[in-house]
Amino acid sequence: MKKAVKGTVKGTVKGTVMKALMKALRSALIGKQSERIQRLGCALAMTLAMTACGGGGSSKVSSTPWPQPVSSPAVTPPPVDTNAYIMDEFFPDKRFDGLRSLVRPANPGNPLAETLINCTVKMTEANLCSFSQISLLGMETNSPTIDQVMDRVLVSHDWMAVRMREVLTQMPPELLLIMRGVTAIVISYDIRPSFYWQGTGAIYIDPERLWLTTAEQSTIDQTPDYRSDLGNVFQFYMPARYVYEGETDLRSLERNLASVSMRMAALFYHELAHANDFYPPSSLATINRSVPMYQAVLTGSRPSNLLQGTYPLTSELMYRLAGVSFRSEVVRAADRLLTAEDVAAEFPLDVANDFYNYSSAREDLAMLFEEAMMLYSYGLDRDVAVTDLPELLESCSQLLVAWGQRNRLSDSSVLPRATMILEAILPEVAAEVTSLFEDRVPIQMRVGENFCSNIVINPAAARSLVLSSSEKSAPLPELFLPYL
């Protein structure tokens, strides 16, 4: 899963000043020196470790903790505006003025409302929140209820609160369990794309997947995601989809409460995977509640770090292509020439279940967890493919498959990675989910046929599809964004 977040430090300090200041900050934060430097250290620490997605990849963040203090020249840090809203400083490509002016509790009269708003939307560097002010849900209960979750929901429009509760009533119990890792859920018309931020312990939800009526949709900011065209420099495309009842793209279902709930579940599983990566259930009892949230976060033993240490992704090519497609990195001339066949020869050799896994270690974890839980909770298969990308994409008939698989997570080289993550962030169902995938095998797509006709596994049935009635009406995924 921006953004608002690009994962790089912008507009704070640069060049040699940045290098010297970072040394000073390391020493200051560990030695508890100047309070002013600590505040700036907070800003840098949270910026360097930001997680965003849904869509939007944060940059690859090192899993190595800051080193011990080293001697460094005295540096006078630039003035810190302690009254500035932290979200504005850390998400320079987004503006949250509308959110701050409209935000309200989903439950009117909620005694937590003011604290929630101050700690997730209006937090400043002069007023950093700790878990003693607003705890993670899992610090209060091991089995969150719908009412407890709704007490942590903030919205910009009343319909979002109504729909959120309706959606939660459709959710399986395992999704409520994963809510343990968050302080709050913020839903606002101007959030695009959705993301999680460990600086507040909250997830921020784009309501585009939540609306049911055109009146509700009209309240949502339609500004496109900044990454929408990043991957268009390539000659390949990597579409993905969830498959309902073996032959229907989830996105093509009639928009009703049931289909909205399934799409929201995928989003929640993804963003909540991030939350439980930083604050896994096994760590909740030992988290320091007296320090600012960013200081309490799990570091070296974070599940995503352990995943990379145990089952790392190794394809430098895929990392490089993802850097262009998700993080605006400069494309190499040689990579522009890569064909779908080139990428199809590379991707299956590694152990990712989606292209987006390569955007960061955090997204690698979230994609594994999301796919696993959507099959377990809803019986939805997931397809991922490598196809051609024509200069002008008008029909699914142009997306010719060079390689594709259904239920890639069932691959014996990929499943252990998902199992490791499940055991770390949702141990209650880990064994059942793993068993479900062990009973399946990945199904290969038919090379040379288009992506949409490949949704039907039976070749005879696939050949019977009529272009005018099926392929032209099939939804085309937004280019180079995570599935939902």
N, C-alpha and C positions, 0 to 999 in steps of 0.2 A: 502496500500500500503504500511533493506534493507540492509542486505544490506550493503549497505553502511551504513545503519542506524540501530542501534539496540536499540536505546532509552536509553542506559545507558551511564554514563560518564566513558570514558576509558582513561587511560594514562595521566590524568591531575594531580589529587591529590587524595589520598586515605585515608581510615581509619580515625583516629582521626584528622589528618591534614585536611582532607576534611570537617569534622564537624566544626572545628574551623574556617576554611576559609569561609565556607558558612555563618557563623554568621557575620564575618567581612564584607563579601560582601553585605549582606543585609543592614548593617549599612552604608557601603560606598556608595552603589547605591542610597539609599534614601537620605542620607545626602550630596551627591555630594562631597565626600571626594576624596582621592587619585585617580588621573586619571589612574594610573597603575592598581589599584584594579578594577576600573570600566571596564577596558578592559577585565580583567580576568572574571569579573562578567558577561560580555556580553557572553563570551564563555560558561560559565556554564549555564546561563539562556537559551541560544538557544539550548544547548545540552539537557537540561532537558525537553525542550518542543518540541523537534523535531517531525515532522510528516513525515511519509514515508509510501508508500503503493504501490499499483499497481503491484506488490505485495510487501508486506512487512509490517509487523505491527510494529508500534512503541510501546514501553511499555506503560502501563496504566499510564497516567500523571495526577497528582492531579489537581483538578480544583480550589484548594484553593490558593489565591494569597500569595506571600511571606508575613510573619508577619511583624509587625512594628519593628523598631530597638530594639535590646536587648543588654545589656552589654556583652562584650566578651573580652577574653584576646587578647593582641596584637599579631598579627600573621604576619610574614614576608612572603608574597606570593613568590612562586617560580618565577624565571625569565620568562618573557613572550616574545616570539619571535614575535614581532609586524610585521615582514615581512613575516611570514608564511601564506600560503593560508589557509583560514578558512575552506574550504571544506575538505582539507586533515586532519585537526585536528578533525573535527566533524564527519567525515565518515571514520573511521580508516580501515574499511574492503574494501574500494574502493580506486582506484587510478584514478585521473582525469588528469594525465599528458597529455594523448592523446587528451582529450577534450580541454585543455588549448592551446595546440599547433595547433589545427585545427579549433577552433571555429571562425565563421565568421557570419556576418549578412545575413539573408535570402534575404534582399534587399540591394544590393551593393550601396554604397554611402549614406546609411542611416546615418543622422547626429547623431542619438542616439547610433550608434553602439559601440563606444568606452566606453561610459558610461554604456551601457548594459553589455558589457563584463566585465568591471571592477567591476560592482556591483553584478553580478550573478555567475561569473566563477573565477575571479581573485581577489576577495575581500580579504583583509588582516585585521588583528586586528588593524593595524595602519591607515587603510583607510576604516572605516565603512560607509556604504552608508545610506542615508536617503531618504524619499520620495520627498524631494526637488530636489534631483539629478535624480531620476528615479521614477516617480509616478506610482501608480496603474492605470490601464486603466480606471477604473471607476471614477477616479479623473479628467479625461479629457473629458469623454463622458458617457452618460447614455445608449447609444446604440452603442457599438463598431462595426465598419465595418471590412470587411475582410482586407482591406488595413491597417487599424490601428492595427489589430492583427498582420499582417505580419511584420509591423515595429518593433514588439517586439520579433520576432523569431530569434534565433541563431541556427546554424547548424554546424555539423562537415563535412558534405558532401553536395555538391550542389543538388543532387537528392532529399534530404530531404526537401529542400526549395520548390522545384517544387511540390513534392507530398503534402506537407502541404497546399499549396494554393489550389491544386485540391480538397483535402479533405474538406477544409473550404467551397468551393463552393457547396458541397453536404450537408452541415450542416444546420439544421433548425435554424430559428432566435433565438429561446430560448437558443441554445448553445452559440451563440455569446454574448448574454446578460450575461451569467455566466463568460465570460472572464473579466468582470469588476474587479474581485478580484486579478488579477495577474500583476506583473511588466513585466514578460518576460516568454517565452517558449523556453527552451533549449533542442534541440534534438541532441544527439550524439551517435556515434557507440558504445561507451563504457559505456553507462548508463544502468544499470540492477540491480534492476527493476526500473520502473518509480517511481517518488516521488515528493512531494511538500515540500518546506522548507520555513518556515516563516522568517528565517534569511535573505532571499533575496526577499521574496514575489514572487518567481518564481516556475514554475513546470519544472521538468526535465524528458524528455520522452525517453524511450527505443524505438528505431525505428523498433523493431521486428514486430510490427503490421502495419507498414507503407509501407513496400516494396511491389513492384509489380513484379519485374523481379529478376531472379537469380543473375544477376550482382549486383543489389542493395543489395540483401540479403548477398552477399559475403563480403560486406564492414562492416558488423555488427559483433561485438564481440560475440561469442557464449558461453562465460563462463556461466555455469548454475547459477541460483539463489541459494544462499547458503541454502535456506530453503527447497529445493526440496524434501528432504527425511525426514524432521523432523517428519511428521505425521506417518511415516511408522512403528513406534513403537506400534501403536494401531491396534486393530482388526476391526475398523470401518473406513469408509471413508464418506466424505460429498461432493459429486460432485454437481456442479451447471451448468446451461447453459441458454443461451437465445434461445428462440424457434421462428423460422421464419415461418410464415404462418401456425402455428399450428402443424407442424410435422417435422421440420428440424432444427438441431443444427446449429446455426449461424456459428460455426467454420468449418462446413463441406461444406459451400458454396464455389463455385469457387472463387479463389482470383482475384478480379477485383476492380475497383475503388468504386463501390457501397458497396461491402462487407467489404472492408478495411475501408471505411468511417464509417460504422455502428460500427465496432469494435473499431475504434478510438474514436467514440462518447462516447462509454461506458467508455473508459479510461479517456477521458476529463471530463465527468460528475463526475467521481470519484475524480480525482485530483483537479478539480476546486471546488468541494464541500469543500475540505480541505481549499483551498484559501479563499473561501467566508465564511468559518467558522471563520477564524482568522480576516478577513476583510469583514464582511457582508455589503451589500449595504447601510444599514441605518447608518453605522458608517463612511462612506468615507468622509463626509463633515467635520467631527470633528477630524479626525486623525491628530496628531502632525507631521508635515512634517519636522521639524527641528532636531529631535532626530534620532539616529540609528533605523532602521526598527524594530528590535526586541523589542525596548522599546515602540514602537507605537502600538503594537499588542493589540487587545481586550483581556481582561483577564476574570474576573468572569462572565461577561454576554455573553460570547461566546456561540453560539447556541448549540454546542455539550455539554457544561457544563449545560445549561438550560435543554437540553433533558434528561440528566442523573438525574437531580434534579426532573423533572416532570414525566418522564416515564422511570425509570431506568431498566436496565437488572439486573436480580436477581439471575441467576443460577451460584452458585459458581463452580459447576462441569464443566459447559461449559467454564467459565473463566479459570479454571485450565487446561482443555484440550487445549484450544486455546494458553495458555502460552507455552505449549510444541510445538504445531504445528506451531506457528508463531514467537515465541520469544526465542526459544532454551532453555526454562526452563527445569529443571530436571523432568523427568516423575516419578510419583509414581508407585510403584509395583502394587498396587491395580488397578490403572487406565489402566495398560497394559492388564488387564483381562476383561475390559469392552467390551461387545459385541455390535453389531449394534442395537440389540433390547434394550439394556440398554440406549444407547444414544437416540434412537427413542422415548423412554418413557420420556426423559428429555427435549429435545430441544423444542418440540411444546408447552410445558407448559409456556415458557417464551415469550418475545415479540421481539426477533431478527428475521430478515429475512434471515440471513445467518450465518454460523459458524464464518466467518471473523469479524462479528460485535463485537465479544468478545475479539478481539486482542487489542482494545483500544476504548475509548470514541470517538476519532476522526474517527476511521474506522466504528464505529456504525453509525455515521451520514452519512458518505460517501456511505455506502452500501444502506442505505434507499433511499438517493437521487438518486443514480445511477439507481436502479431498477425502481423507479417512473418515471424518465425522459426517460428511454429507452422504456417503454410502451407508454408514452405520445408522444414522438417524432417519434418513429418508429413502434409502434404497436407490439413490441416484448414481448412475455410472458417470465417469468423467472421461471425455475424449481430449487428447492433445495431438496436434499434427504439425507437420512442416509442409507448407504449400508454396506455390508460386505467388508472387505479388505483382500483378500487372501495373503499368503506369496509371491506368484508369480502371479502377475496380468498380464494376457496376452490377455484377451478378455472381452468385456463389458458384456458378458453372466455371468461373475463371480460376477458382481456388483448387488447382489440381494437386492432389496429395502425392508428395514424394516419400513421406513416411507418416504413419499415425498409429496410435494405440488407444484402446479403451481399457480403463482400469490399470494404468501403468504402475500404480502403487502395488499391484499384485506381483510385479516382477521380483524375483528372489533377491536381486541386488539392491532394490529400492525399498522393499518392505521393512527391513531391519532399521532403516533410518526413521520411518514413521513410528515403528514400535517404540524406539528409544524416546521419541518426543511424547508419545501418548503416555508412557509410564511416568514421565516427568511432570506433565501438566494436567493430565486427567486420568490418574491411575485407576479410578473406580471402574472404567470400562476398557482399559488398555488391552487386556487379554481377549475380551470378546471381539473388539475391533480387529485385532491381529488375526484371530481365527477366521473372521469373515473374509479377509483378503487371502488368507492361506487356502481357502476353498475355491478361489477363483484363479484364472490365468489371464494374462493380458491378451486382448484380441487385436490382431493387426488389421489396419484399414487396407482397402484395396488401392494400391498404387496406380496412379494415372486417372482415377475417378475423382470427382470433385468432393470437397469436404462435406457438403450438405447431403449428397446422396449416400455418403459413407455412414450416415447416422443409422441406416438400416443395415444390420449385420448380414441378413440373408441375401446373397447375391441376386437371386431371382427376383425377390421383392424390390431390391434396389434398382434393377434394370427396368422395372415397371413404372418407376417414377416419371411423371410427365413434367418437362421443364416449365411449361407455362403455369402449371398449377402448384408445383412444389418448390422448384429451385428459385424462381423469381420472388416467391413470397417468403422464402427462408430468411431469417434475420442474419445480417452480417455483423459479427462482433466488432466493437470499436477497435481500431488498430492499436496493437501493442499496449493494451491495458490488461490488468489482471481480469480474470473471467467476468466477475460481476462489477 
